[in-house]
Amino acid sequence: MSAATIISTYGKTVTLSIESASGSIGADGGFTAGAATTSTIVMSIQPISGDEALRLPEGIRNKKVMKGYTISDITNGSESDARLPDKIIDGVNEYEINDVQYYEATTLSISPHYRCTLVRVNP
């Protein structure tokens, strides 16, 4: 069974929010983000294992962290491209994509897919 079939079978529909890095700074010095583009994708969201939790960067160890699998194009942002990380909205939970790995198709019938680390945005 391919990764795409597994993701579409066991995943669920979530909202992908791609925020524009072009924002503005107000008179009070606060930053107002640019407009966000939203779409729906299918993603399988799962808890991380204990070993994965140990390998997390120190700054996010005290936050709720999950992992997600999808066949849709996602990114964790880039300072050089002035692009903010994408966000996943799963019902009431909002996650920022922290890390993305792309897995190409192989001869083992594994279809191309993305694995990402999702860090919950504090409400």
Order of alpha helices (4+ residues) and beta strands (2+ residues): alpha-beta-beta-beta-beta-alpha-beta-beta-beta-beta
